[in-house]
Structures are given as structure tokens and as C-alpha cells.
Amino acid sequence: MLIDGNWVLEAQLARKTDEAGAYQRPVSSFRNWITRDGAAGPTGEGGFAAAPGRYHLYVAMVCPWACRALAVRALKGLEGAISVSRVEAALTDYGWKFPDDAQRPDARLPEADYLHEIYTLADPKFTGRVTVPVLWDMERETVVNNESADIIHMLNDGFADLVPDAPDLRPQALLTEMDALNDRLLEKFNNGVYRAGFAQSQAAYEVAFEDVFEALDDLDNRLSDGRTYLFGETLTETDIRAFVTLVRFDPAYFGVFKCNRAMVADYAHLPAYIGRMMALPGIAETVNLDHIKRGYYGIKWVNPNGIVAAGPDTAWIAA
Ligand SMILES: N[C@@H](CCC(=O)N[C@@H](CS)C(=O)NCC(=O)O)C(=O)O
């Protein structure tokens, strides 16, 4: 990670846990918002108005947080308005690395070998983990925001004038219920799998394990009445939040993070739900099973030898 703008290897290789060995997710640091007119958003400063061709997204295809931003970009029809760079599958000791043959999609983007160079361009004294996704402003040459929850929110609301026909993934009538389910999913499922995988004590792992399967059981139950999406027939941001973790479950979390009571493939309703999500326009392109497997099995502190499990068969996900 970066400390005062310098890459510190020992800090990068350590994971933060509390005294009971439970994983502590760090908080994100850049919290500005793109808004319709450039007014400041809920956090950060103003001056980031929605405009086509101004913003760029740095992502890792292994990462559920980055891929939820990619998924919302696709569903909102923003592929032409926001360009994307993808890092290599596995995190290196120096953080996320761009492929050697990577082409910058826009000449205004900085040249860089590692993502941490993008962070220090925005803040030469940056201290913190260098995470994806990163939303970069090519005009002001700085990071707008590196918190995916903010990014998916602003892609839906801030860019609404640019793509008036795109679906509203945060419909007002559902927001209260969505927020409640989003919070539960974040704690028990999206981050629950990480709490299981990064636990430093048996007890912390078992608490996380129970949370993960409680969330999976709840999701499957919710879909048991035949509804298409989590809130009925309306696709929402909550579906994207659930999907990015569901689609990584069998190829990665079941093995690497020891979430092995059951696979998603064993559930009654979840496999078909994944199939419906995969069929939405642009969504299959946000799922790279090869990067997901190599990326998670490449996390050294959970799998030091880096061997990638041969199974299970996940061909059904892409089918
Ligand atoms: N709160 C952030 C978390 C993002 C995050 O944890 N990304 C991981 C990949 S899945 C990362 O970049 N980790 C790099 C590191 O920890 O060194 C968000 O949702 O945007």
C-alpha cells in the first residue's frame, strides 16, 4: 500500500484484522461525486459535471466491487461515454499492474505501469490501499472517487440526462427497501465472503461462514415465488450487488475463501437467476471467469503456492 505517497511492501502484504481475528475492510479515500450540473454530491467537492468522454474507469475483472461499476455502466448504456482500463488478473506485490501490452484508450490518460501511480498523481502524499475501481477525471487529471457504492450510485443518477432512456436502477419507490437489503448483503454476503476468507481466527471465520450461507439461503428463498429480480419485475442496483458476489461464488469463494457448505449451483433458484442476469445487455462482458479464478487463487496470504483449483465445473455460468 502507499504511505505518504511511497509504496510500502510490508504494509501491502499485511491484512487488517481486529483483536478477535476478524477482517476489517478499509474505508475508501476519494469521495467526490459526478453530478448532472457539477454541484457537489453527498461527500467531497463539486466541479465534476457529467459529460461524455470526460471520465475513465480503472477496473480489475477479478474484483466484484469494480465489476459492479462495470455492470451499471453497461446497463445504463454508458460504454461510449466512460472509457475503461483493465489491470492484470492477479494482484502483485506492487499492487494492480497494467498488462505490458495495454493500450491507453484515450491519449489524455496518464502513462503508468501500476495503478498506484494513478493514485499518487491525484495525491502525491496518498496513504492507503490502492484499490479498484477508480473513477478518473481526464479533464482535471484527478481521481473523482474510488468507492464503488458511490460510483454505481452516481452512474445511475448523475448521468441520467445523457442516457434518458436507460433504466433507473434506483427507483424512488423501492429505495428504502433497497437500502435495507443492500446493507444486509454488504455485511453478510459481499463482504461476508471476504470476512470468511481473510479471517485470522477460527471463530471469526465461522461467524462469517454462517452469515454467508444465511444470505445465500435468504436470496434463494426470495426468488422462490418465481419473481425475475430481487424486487419483482424491476431490475435494481441491488440485483447487481448480489450478482457480482453470486457469480464469483463457485469458481472462487467456495474454494479460496472456504465458503464450502454448498455451491450456488446446488441451490434451487439461484442458478437460473444468474442466467437471467448474464443475459442482460452487456453483463456477460463484465464476467471473466478466468480472471476470477486466477485472481482469487493468486492472493498470496490465503493461497501462498498460487495453485489454481482445477474444479468445480462452472461452464453453466457462461452458458
Ligand atoms: N470499498 C472499495 C473496495 C474495493 C476493493 O476492496 N478492491 C480490491 C479488489 S476486490 C482491491 O483493489 N484490493 C487491492 C489491495 O487491497 O491491495 C469499493 O467498493 O470500491
The ligand as an SDF file (V2000), in Angstrom:
LIG
                    3D

 20 19  0  0  0  0  0  0  0  0999 V2000
  -14.6510   -0.1140   -0.8800 N   0  0  0  0  0  0  0  0  0  0  0  0
  -14.0000   -0.3890   -2.0960 C   0  0  0  0  0  0  0  0  0  0  0  0
  -13.2980   -1.7180   -2.0350 C   0  0  0  0  0  0  0  0  0  0  0  0
  -12.6350   -2.1110   -3.2850 C   0  0  0  0  0  0  0  0  0  0  0  0
  -11.6600   -3.2720   -3.0720 C   0  0  0  0  0  0  0  0  0  0  0  0
  -11.5430   -3.8050   -1.9600 O   0  0  0  0  0  0  0  0  0  0  0  0
  -10.9600   -3.6810   -4.1430 N   0  0  0  0  0  0  0  0  0  0  0  0
   -9.9560   -4.7200   -4.0240 C   0  0  0  0  0  0  0  0  0  0  0  0
  -10.1140   -5.7660   -5.1020 C   0  0  0  0  0  0  0  0  0  0  0  0
  -11.5530   -6.7660   -4.9180 S   0  0  0  0  0  0  0  0  0  0  0  0
   -8.5850   -4.1250   -4.2180 C   0  0  0  0  0  0  0  0  0  0  0  0
   -8.4020   -3.3240   -5.1160 O   0  0  0  0  0  0  0  0  0  0  0  0
   -7.6070   -4.5340   -3.4000 N   0  0  0  0  0  0  0  0  0  0  0  0
   -6.2410   -4.1360   -3.5560 C   0  0  0  0  0  0  0  0  0  0  0  0
   -5.4730   -4.2400   -2.2700 C   0  0  0  0  0  0  0  0  0  0  0  0
   -6.1120   -4.4490   -1.2280 O   0  0  0  0  0  0  0  0  0  0  0  0
   -4.2570   -4.0930   -2.3080 O   0  0  0  0  0  0  0  0  0  0  0  0
  -15.0420   -0.3450   -3.1820 C   0  0  0  0  0  0  0  0  0  0  0  0
  -16.0840   -0.9900   -3.0460 O   0  0  0  0  0  0  0  0  0  0  0  0
  -14.8320    0.3450   -4.1620 O   0  0  0  0  0  0  0  0  0  0  0  0
  1  2  1  0
  2  3  1  0
  2 18  1  0
  3  4  1  0
  4  5  1  0
  5  6  2  0
  5  7  1  0
  7  8  1  0
  8  9  1  0
  8 11  1  0
  9 10  1  0
 11 12  2  0
 11 13  1  0
 13 14  1  0
 14 15  1  0
 15 16  2  0
 15 17  1  0
 18 19  2  0
 18 20  1  0
M  END
$$$$
